[in-house]
Amino acid sequence: MSGYRIKFNGVDRLYADYSWRLTRRAKEVWRSGDVLYGKYLTELEKQIAKKYKRKYAVGVGSATDGLYFALKALGIGKNDTVICPVLSYIATAGAIRRTGANVRFVDVDKQGNIGDWGIIGLPKAVLYVNLFGNLADYDRLRNYCDAHRIPLIEDAAQSQGACYGKTPSGKLGDVSVFSFDPMKNMPSFGSGGMVLIDSKDVYDTVKSLRRHGLSDNNDYGYNSLIPEDHAHQLLLLLDKFDRLQRMRGKVLKRYKKNLPDANFIETRPNTRASHHKLVILSDRRDELMKYLKQHGIETKIHYKDTLDSKNRYKNADHICATSLSLPIYPHLSTEEVDYICERIRKFNGIR
């Protein structure tokens, strides 16, 4: 298998699978001349809201913008405090700081999702993350927020396709935000995000913020839209989403069959993960990453350091020191999964 190359992300293979349909949709938009803020974005919003059981959905330029708009629409601003897990991509905490609010970091549980924070001063909101596509302890979060009458915001950038019981991710916050970044389960061939809402007031504010504040009394707004060609392509991928998720699930089953003793980060009982990331924990993580690279297998570290840790966040620090993300995407072949597993077993001295 000398020179074998397995990339971490398979968006190129996704394009190859649907190439003529994706290209046809983009060309259809370009020929029309209606390339921004048109019927395909409106239809995408309608279909996303329907699929994930929300009253409204608003397409925005990125999930990062979506989180910021959600916070702004909920009245979060200067000198407020928002609870946030210390382990996530920087965009989560960055959206809070962008409003002028303070971030109150809390440690994660052993699955990497937001943990308990004990008795602290009352925050203005809780913004949590379904890290790696595994769902956090929603009932605990919801009970806390309801008891204190504060909003719960779901960063669902990695968890489209996951379910908590029978409730889909995207429905698990007062406001939820999906990402269509090329690394995500439903990737745009560019960028994009979706804010999912049930409140008409929050919906109206987010719609206004994404387009210069033109539809409301806001003094300022932003330019944050999904272009029509991307929206038209995303409608196709939304239609194929369940199929792609089943393919992703088969890849996961193959990994687990081949690596029965591996220490994977798992989702909690009574939930279904999106399998956005397949994260293995190893005390020899850096050596394993180097070994797999030498054998043509690309892996990633998500995430390497917690912010201002100083040993305050035990679980987050452990995950940062030991976690390695393996390739997992719908078009990864059985032979490729077997090869990756073979190399991991060999590294661990297992035949």
Secondary structure, DSSP 8 states (H G I E B T S, - for coil): -TT--B-S--HHHHHHHHHHHHHHHHHHHHHHS--SSSHHHHHHHHHHHHHTT-SEEEEES-HHHHHHHHHHHTT--TT-EEEEESSS-HHHHHHHHHTT-EEEEE-B-TTSSB----S----SEEEEE-GGG----HHHHHHHHHHHT--EEEE-TT-TT-EETTEETTSSSSEEEEE--TTSSS--SS--EEEEES-HHHHHHHHHHTBTTTTSS-S---B----HHHHHHHHHHHHHHHHHHHHHHHHHHHHHHH-TT--B----TTEE-----EEEE-TTHHHHHHHHHHTTB--B-S-S--TT-TT--HHHHHHHHHEEEE---TT--HHHHHHHHHHHHHHTT--
